[in-house]
Amino acid sequence: MTATKIPVGISACLMGDEVRYNGGHKRSLLCLDTLSEAFDFQKICPEVAIGLGVPRQTIRLVGSFEAPRAQGSQDATVDVTEALAQYGQQIGQQAQAFSGYILMKDSPSCGLTSTKVYTENGVHPRKRAGIFAEVLLALNPLLPMEEEARLNDAKLRENFVARVFIYHDWRVNLLPTASPAALVDFHTRYKYFVMAHSQALYKQLGQLVAKAGSLPLNELLNTYSRELFLGIVKPPSRRNHTNVLYHLLGYLKQTVGGELRQDLLESVENYRQGTVPLIVPVTLLNHYLAHYGSDYINRQFYLNPYPARWGLRNAI
């Protein structure tokens, strides 16, 4: 947990604000009842912000898939494309102080990957970002973003929350006093989290960190952050998690043996086979590493990425 809450942007309707076209909301219990413990949600509704009333006629994306217009579904003379894009520019600048963003699916303004485009030939077979979200993403390509509905998927939910915590650490703790030594320390703490996502990414980042002190610092930080935050968007596989668990188990080889070690091995194998969730072997490892592990291994973000009581690893 951080000393202060983590600033995260969010579509206002997800916080229960009655700002939707019909005067309703899309209150998210995950955000309000769980994540709000650590996230300081910044509520934003682009459509209300640009002057559309509540209630209002719906807007939709119309025209070409690559460059659609945001127009009224009943009155096409209502065109708010430029207004939404300009507001996206405004919030996109403010979002540099955010460590994550949760958006409303399907929305012609806020949708991230799920917005329909209506063409002359009907609905386009592909979906895209809404006007506001497109600009927001262009200005903040590394910022962890997700649609709230996709957070119903346990793997996506767990990985998104972890990414927010990492991004916040990078933005608030590393960048203000960045140095080659600070980057090495940062990379060391996230070693096994990165390994769980990709062995190739882990090696690539390790090679970058090895150049700390020889490359210009800004160039090194920009390259490292781009590769890191784009490389951890996809959740880790069960196979990669298992590989990391066996690496962590190796730190207890000299101190935990007999039946206790067998229990640990069985928990990892049970996870590999899909009979228990990730929380089972991780909890056991945390218990024994707290007693017998080094400071180095106990500092690993992978072991305690967020409050355990949130239960995010109970379903993966």
Secondary structure, DSSP 4 states (H G I P E B T S, - for coil): --SSPEEEEEEGGGGT---STTS-----HIIIIIGGGTEEEEEE-HHHHTT--SS---EEEES-SSS-EEEESS-TT-B-HHHHHHHHHHHHHHGGG-S-EEE-TT-TTT-SS-B-EEETTEE-SS-B--HHHHHHHHH-TTS-EEEGGGGGSHHHHHHHHHHHHHHHIIIIIIGGG--HHHHHHHHHHTHHHHHHH-HHHHHHHHHHHTTBTTB-HHHHHHHHHHHHHHHTSSPPPHHHHHHHHHHHHGGGTTT--HHHHHHHHHHHHHHHTTSS-THHHHHHHHHHHHHHS-HHHHT-GGGSSS-GGG-TTTT-
